[in-house]
Amino acid sequence: MVQFGILDGFLFAFQESPYVASFIAGLFFTSIFTVAPAGVTLAGLALISSPLQVALWGALGAMISDLFLFIVIRDHFTGELQSLVRMRRIRQIISIIHLRIFRWMLPLLGALIIASPLPDELGLALLGLSRMNTGIFLPISYSLNFLGIFALGYLTHG
């Protein structure tokens, strides 16, 4: 994208409204396939705009994408996981995961992955396995994406 000038064209098209561009780039900040170009776009936007504003709007877009993936993972893959649980070895692993220490470790590890510039799918899967409520998930997702995008923008902005 950078090599072919797509990123420059995107930044030029939205130079008058970097907040819309931040929101759109945030939508793509979650997937393994789009996190790199979205990160470069958000960093570029932080150079021409306020890193705080880029993070506020980018985190909103990222939260919406995270919500979609979270619901798909939590609601649609749970049935498939339950069929795997019927196997003895998997049942043993699941019983270990449900120990008291893992009840808070899974969401914590998932949260750390979401806050990092790594793709969010693994973190969302861990949060989905922990059976987190959507009402709890949304502010956590927004806050963690905000911190990750703000750190990226702040480091780029200098």
C-alpha positions in Angstrom: 0.0 0.0 0.0 2.8 2.4 0.8 4.8 1.3 -2.2 2.0 1.9 -4.6 1.0 5.3 -3.1 -2.4 4.0 -1.8 -1.6 5.3 1.7 -0.6 8.7 0.4 -3.8 8.9 -1.7 -5.9 7.9 1.4 -4.2 10.5 3.6 -4.6 13.2 0.9 -8.3 12.4 0.4 -9.0 12.8 4.1 -6.6 15.6 4.9 -9.6 17.9 5.6 -11.2 15.4 7.9 -8.5 13.3 9.6 -11.0 12.1 12.2 -13.1 10.3 9.6 -9.9 8.8 8.3 -8.9 7.8 11.8 -12.2 6.1 12.3 -11.9 4.2 9.0 -8.3 3.2 9.8 -9.4 2.1 13.2 -11.9 -0.3 11.7 -9.0 -2.1 10.0 -6.7 -2.0 13.1 -8.0 -5.3 14.4 -7.4 -8.0 11.8 -4.3 -9.9 11.1 -4.6 -9.0 7.4 -5.1 -5.2 7.9 -3.4 -4.3 11.1 -0.1 -3.3 9.4 -1.5 -0.8 6.8 -4.0 0.5 9.4 -1.1 1.1 11.9 0.9 2.9 9.2 -2.2 5.0 8.3 -2.9 5.9 11.9 0.7 6.9 12.4 0.6 9.0 9.3 -2.6 10.7 10.5 -0.9 11.4 13.9 1.7 13.4 12.0 -0.8 15.7 10.4 -3.3 15.8 13.2 -3.4 15.5 17.0 -2.4 12.0 18.2 -5.1 12.3 20.9 -7.8 12.9 18.3 -6.5 10.2 16.1 -6.6 7.8 19.0 -10.1 8.8 20.1 -11.6 8.2 16.7 -9.4 5.3 15.7 -10.3 3.5 18.9 -14.0 3.9 18.1 -13.5 2.2 14.7 -11.4 -0.5 16.3 -14.0 -1.1 19.0 -16.7 -1.6 16.4 -14.6 -4.2 14.5 -13.6 -5.9 17.8 -17.3 -6.1 18.8 -18.2 -7.8 15.5 -15.3 -10.3 15.9 -16.0 -10.8 19.6 -19.7 -11.7 19.0 -18.8 -14.1 16.1 -16.2 -15.8 18.2 -18.3 -15.9 21.4 -21.6 -16.9 19.9 -20.7 -19.0 16.9 -17.5 -20.8 17.9 -18.7 -21.8 21.3 -20.8 -24.6 19.9 -17.8 -26.0 18.0 -15.7 -25.8 21.1 -18.3 -27.7 23.0 -18.2 -30.5 20.5 -14.4 -30.6 21.0 -14.9 -30.7 24.8 -16.4 -34.1 24.5 -13.0 -35.5 23.7 -11.2 -36.5 26.9 -7.9 -34.6 26.4 -9.7 -31.4 25.5 -11.9 -31.8 28.5 -8.8 -31.9 30.7 -7.4 -28.8 29.1 -10.7 -26.9 29.6 -10.9 -27.9 33.2 -7.4 -26.4 33.7 -8.5 -23.2 31.9 -11.5 -22.9 34.3 -9.3 -23.0 37.4 -9.5 -19.8 39.5 -6.1 -18.4 38.4 -7.1 -18.7 34.7 -10.4 -17.0 35.2 -8.6 -13.7 35.5 -5.5 -14.6 33.4 -7.5 -15.2 30.2 -9.1 -11.8 30.1 -5.9 -10.1 31.2 -3.9 -11.8 28.5 -6.6 -11.0 25.9 -6.6 -7.4 27.0 -2.8 -7.2 26.6 -3.0 -8.5 23.1 -5.8 -6.0 22.2 -3.7 -3.1 23.6 -0.7 -4.2 21.6 -0.2 -3.5 17.9 -0.7 -7.2 17.3 -3.8 -8.4 15.6 -6.8 -8.7 18.0 -8.2 -12.1 17.0 -6.3 -14.1 19.6 -7.1 -11.6 22.3 -10.8 -11.6 21.3 -10.8 -15.4 21.4 -9.4 -15.4 24.9 -12.0 -12.8 26.0 -14.7 -14.9 24.3 -13.6 -18.0 26.1 -13.7 -16.2 29.4 -17.5 -15.6 28.7 -17.1 -11.9 29.1 -20.3 -9.8 28.9 -20.6 -7.4 25.9 -21.3 -4.5 28.3 -18.0 -5.1 30.0 -16.2 -5.8 26.7 -17.0 -2.5 25.0 -15.3 -0.1 27.4 -12.4 -2.5 27.7 -12.0 -2.8 24.0 -12.2 1.0 23.5 -9.8 1.8 26.3 -7.2 -0.7 25.2 -7.4 0.3 21.5 -7.2 3.9 22.5 -4.0 3.2 24.5 -2.4 1.3 21.7 -3.3 3.8 19.0 -2.3 6.8 21.2 1.1 5.2 21.9 1.6 4.6 18.2 0.6 8.1 17.4 2.6 9.7 20.2 5.8 7.8 19.2 5.3 8.8 15.6 4.4 12.4 16.4 7.5 12.7 18.6 
